[in-house]
């Protein structure tokens, strides 16, 4: 489920650095690891976006958990959005839109599917316990 990301240009004509060449992103069902480090907890959503949002169908959104910010390495390699406005007490979690044409889409889709499978198994266990409690 991991992929070595060689370099992602931000539009400027900057040369890749050694840190860019060695960065490994690994997507798990419950977060992202950079270079085998600590898991940065996240969850994945795939939904219907409105035409006004200009987000293509199939896009997967990665949300940071517990209002924690993604690391500098993730911010360098992926476009992270956070529209928090602390002046008005409006707080958002970091989010990353991974569009179907993105080079990491297959890895993110795999992590999303693993998350959904795990959630379905949890729901099935919960329903089984509920059914047994009702029957008793």
Helices and strands as residue ranges (DSSP letters): E 2-4, H 18-21, E 24-28, E 31-34, E 40-46, G 51-53, E 60-64, H 72-77, E 80-81, G 86-88, E 95-98, H 105-135
